[in-house]
């Protein structure tokens, strides 16, 4: 498995970090987890094209996890790619219809591209055929406990603790060739994600709170700091632990030093802080 970090940040606008997005490559499959703002551009910077993505899994629908969804689907469609397989909690079907349906926000663009003679000729000149259908991702709405069998890989899911009851939130694990990758999504420490992470060869866990940082109690309950994540990972036999979702104020030299000290003291294994376009082999 090859992991490319396409977004390691938060909702904050920040030149250093795009919002959440992680690309896992297994054989001919290109599996994207979340598609937040800036992920599309980092996909291109990484040397891939939108049409290369075969599967997209959403943890939840905060905008920093799905803002580039429409852009990815539209661009892949414009490249003539087959429909993207998309998985996520409800209301994924309604979100997709809201972008690409007959009355969706992109309906004027899609009508112009498929109905105007000049646009039709551009499409034909690029090797397309008429009539040109609209984008039609293959949508599957899922919930905690969902499993999926891919080509040489298997996916499982668990309930994250983040923005319920308004948003359903998930974490994902992928196993392939005896190795296990886990993406926590946005979550507090809970039994379900802890179980999902057990014996992971590589865990990406969100970290929205710096070492020792005090937040409002309603927020802090769902935001483990590096020490808490490290303790959970160590107790579950995780082999490699990397933190994501760093906020702007956490990216100081001091902030990194404290986080890395906590990881070294509480986890002890290979650990660190993700950066956009990092690449790992699992």
Secondary structure as GFF3:
##gff-version 3
##sequence-region A 1 282
A	DSSP	beta_strand	2	7	.	.	.	ID=ss1
A	DSSP	beta_strand	21	26	.	.	.	ID=ss2
A	DSSP	beta_strand	29	33	.	.	.	ID=ss3
A	DSSP	alpha_helix	39	45	.	.	.	ID=ss4
A	DSSP	three_ten_helix	50	52	.	.	.	ID=ss5
A	DSSP	beta_strand	55	57	.	.	.	ID=ss6
A	DSSP	alpha_helix	63	66	.	.	.	ID=ss7
A	DSSP	alpha_helix	69	78	.	.	.	ID=ss8
A	DSSP	beta_strand	85	88	.	.	.	ID=ss9
A	DSSP	alpha_helix	92	100	.	.	.	ID=ss10
A	DSSP	alpha_helix	107	115	.	.	.	ID=ss11
A	DSSP	alpha_helix	117	125	.	.	.	ID=ss12
A	DSSP	beta_strand	138	141	.	.	.	ID=ss13
A	DSSP	beta_strand	147	149	.	.	.	ID=ss14
A	DSSP	beta_strand	154	159	.	.	.	ID=ss15
A	DSSP	beta_strand	170	176	.	.	.	ID=ss16
A	DSSP	beta_strand	179	183	.	.	.	ID=ss17
A	DSSP	alpha_helix	191	197	.	.	.	ID=ss18
A	DSSP	beta_strand	202	206	.	.	.	ID=ss19
A	DSSP	alpha_helix	217	220	.	.	.	ID=ss20
A	DSSP	alpha_helix	226	235	.	.	.	ID=ss21
A	DSSP	beta_strand	240	244	.	.	.	ID=ss22
A	DSSP	three_ten_helix	248	251	.	.	.	ID=ss23
A	DSSP	alpha_helix	253	266	.	.	.	ID=ss24
A	DSSP	beta_strand	270	273	.	.	.	ID=ss25
A	DSSP	beta_strand	279	281	.	.	.	ID=ss26
###
